[in-house]
Amino acid sequence: MDMITIFVIAFGLAMDAFAVSITSGTIIKYPKINNSLKINVFWIISGGHAVNGVVSGV
């Protein structure tokens, strides 16, 4: 894969994450700390998978 393809995929994933954050922000009427912690744990796990992929060279 060339670099432009990687950047386009990364940009698309960033826009997807942005859309999810906007949508969840508009759906949750009364945010509670419990909901925030669930979302943060999910993103930490997802980030861990990304870091694992980069470190392992995949």
C-alpha positions in Angstrom: 0.0 0.0 0.0 1.3 3.4 -0.8 1.2 6.3 1.6 -1.8 8.2 0.0 -3.9 5.1 0.5 -3.0 4.8 4.1 -3.7 8.5 4.7 -7.1 8.2 3.0 -8.0 5.2 5.1 -6.9 7.0 8.2 -8.9 10.1 7.3 -12.0 8.0 6.7 -11.6 6.3 10.1 -11.2 9.6 11.8 -14.3 11.0 10.2 -16.2 7.8 11.3 -15.0 8.3 14.9 -16.1 11.9 14.7 -19.5 11.0 13.4 -20.0 8.4 16.2 -19.0 11.0 18.9 -21.4 13.6 17.5 -24.2 11.1 17.3 -23.6 9.7 20.8 -23.4 13.2 22.2 -26.8 14.1 20.7 -28.5 10.9 21.7 -27.5 10.9 25.4 -29.8 13.5 27.0 -28.5 13.3 30.5 -24.9 12.2 30.5 -23.8 10.2 33.5 -20.3 9.3 34.6 -21.1 5.6 34.0 -21.8 6.3 30.3 -18.7 8.3 29.9 -16.6 5.6 31.5 -18.0 2.9 29.2 -17.2 5.0 26.1 -13.7 5.7 27.4 -13.0 2.1 28.1 -14.1 1.2 24.6 -11.8 3.8 23.1 -8.9 2.7 25.3 -9.4 -0.9 24.1 -9.6 0.2 20.4 -6.5 2.3 20.8 -4.7 -0.6 22.4 -5.5 -2.7 19.3 -4.2 0.0 17.0 -0.9 0.3 19.0 -0.5 -3.4 19.0 -0.9 -3.5 15.2 1.7 -0.8 14.8 4.2 -2.3 17.2 3.8 -5.8 15.7 4.3 -4.4 12.2 1.0 -5.6 10.8 
